[in-house]
């Protein structure tokens, strides 16, 4: 089960969060992509409301499955 974290690559807080998560992610269960990436455009199709605020983190739980769950802001961080 792999999860995807989208982050604002210009936001210092988001960048620090990604660095921290990478450090503690011993099972390598997270992938990472910028909110401005092609991956974001592909995965977040139909979810453009998420992209109105690019200064956030978005967690896509089980993003390779048929029914991924989307978590934004603090819910995504937790």
C-alpha positions as a Markdown table, in Angstrom:
| # | Residue | x | y | z |
|---|---|---|---|---|
| 1 | Unk | 0.0 | 0.0 | 0.0 |
| 2 | Unk | 1.6 | 3.2 | -1.2 |
| 3 | Unk | 0.5 | 6.7 | -0.3 |
| 4 | Unk | 1.2 | 9.9 | -2.2 |
| 5 | Unk | 2.0 | 13.3 | -0.6 |
| 6 | Unk | 1.6 | 16.4 | -2.7 |
| 7 | Unk | 3.3 | 19.5 | -1.3 |
| 8 | Unk | 4.0 | 23.1 | -2.2 |
| 9 | Unk | 7.6 | 23.1 | -3.3 |
| 10 | Unk | 7.9 | 26.8 | -2.6 |
| 11 | Unk | 6.6 | 26.6 | 1.0 |
| 12 | Unk | 9.3 | 26.2 | 3.6 |
| 13 | Unk | 7.0 | 24.5 | 6.1 |
| 14 | Unk | 5.8 | 22.0 | 3.4 |
| 15 | Unk | 9.4 | 21.3 | 2.5 |
| 16 | Unk | 10.4 | 20.7 | 6.1 |
| 17 | Unk | 7.4 | 18.3 | 6.5 |
| 18 | Unk | 8.5 | 16.3 | 3.5 |
| 19 | Unk | 12.1 | 16.1 | 4.8 |
| 20 | Unk | 10.8 | 14.9 | 8.2 |
| 21 | Unk | 8.4 | 12.3 | 6.7 |
| 22 | Unk | 11.2 | 11.0 | 4.5 |
| 23 | Unk | 13.4 | 10.6 | 7.5 |
| 24 | Unk | 10.9 | 8.6 | 9.5 |
| 25 | Unk | 9.4 | 6.6 | 6.6 |
| 26 | Unk | 11.4 | 3.5 | 7.2 |
| 27 | Unk | 8.9 | 1.3 | 5.3 |
| 28 | Unk | 9.0 | 3.6 | 2.2 |
| 29 | Unk | 5.2 | 3.8 | 2.1 |
| 30 | Unk | 5.1 | 7.4 | 0.8 |
| 31 | Unk | 5.8 | 8.8 | -2.6 |
| 32 | Unk | 6.2 | 12.6 | -3.1 |
| 33 | Unk | 5.2 | 15.1 | -5.8 |
| 34 | Unk | 4.9 | 18.8 | -6.1 |
| 35 | Unk | 1.4 | 20.3 | -6.4 |
| 36 | Unk | 2.6 | 21.8 | -9.7 |
| 37 | Unk | 3.8 | 18.5 | -11.2 |
| 38 | Unk | 2.3 | 16.5 | -14.0 |
| 39 | Unk | 1.5 | 13.8 | -11.4 |
| 40 | Unk | -0.6 | 16.3 | -9.5 |
| 41 | Unk | -2.5 | 17.2 | -12.7 |
| 42 | Unk | -3.1 | 13.5 | -13.4 |
| 43 | Unk | -4.1 | 12.3 | -9.9 |
| 44 | Unk | -6.1 | 15.4 | -8.8 |
| 45 | Unk | -8.2 | 15.4 | -12.0 |
| 46 | Unk | -11.7 | 16.4 | -10.9 |
| 47 | Unk | -10.4 | 17.7 | -7.6 |
| 48 | Unk | -9.3 | 21.1 | -8.8 |
| 49 | Unk | -10.7 | 22.7 | -5.6 |
| 50 | Unk | -7.6 | 21.3 | -3.9 |
| 51 | Unk | -5.4 | 23.2 | -6.2 |
| 52 | Unk | -6.9 | 26.6 | -5.4 |
| 53 | Unk | -4.6 | 26.7 | -2.4 |
| 54 | Unk | -1.2 | 25.5 | -3.5 |
| 55 | Unk | 0.4 | 26.3 | -0.1 |
| 56 | Unk | -0.7 | 23.0 | 1.6 |
| 57 | Unk | 0.0 | 19.3 | 1.8 |
| 58 | Unk | -2.4 | 16.7 | 0.3 |
| 59 | Unk | -2.2 | 13.1 | 1.3 |
| 60 | Unk | -3.6 | 10.6 | -1.2 |
| 61 | Unk | -4.1 | 7.4 | 0.7 |
| 62 | Unk | -3.7 | 4.3 | -1.5 |
| 63 | Unk | -3.3 | 6.4 | -4.6 |
| 64 | Unk | -2.8 | 3.5 | -6.9 |
| 65 | Unk | -6.0 | 1.8 | -5.9 |
| 66 | Unk | -9.5 | 2.3 | -7.4 |
| 67 | Unk | -10.8 | 4.4 | -4.6 |
| 68 | Unk | -8.1 | 6.5 | -3.0 |
| 69 | Unk | -8.9 | 8.8 | -0.1 |
| 70 | Unk | -7.8 | 12.5 | -0.1 |
| 71 | Unk | -6.7 | 14.4 | 3.0 |
| 72 | Unk | -5.8 | 18.0 | 3.0 |
| 73 | Unk | -4.0 | 20.5 | 5.3 |
| 74 | Unk | -3.8 | 19.3 | 8.9 |
| 75 | Unk | -5.7 | 16.1 | 8.3 |
| 76 | Unk | -3.1 | 15.2 | 5.6 |
| 77 | Unk | -0.3 | 16.0 | 8.0 |
| 78 | Unk | -1.7 | 13.8 | 10.8 |
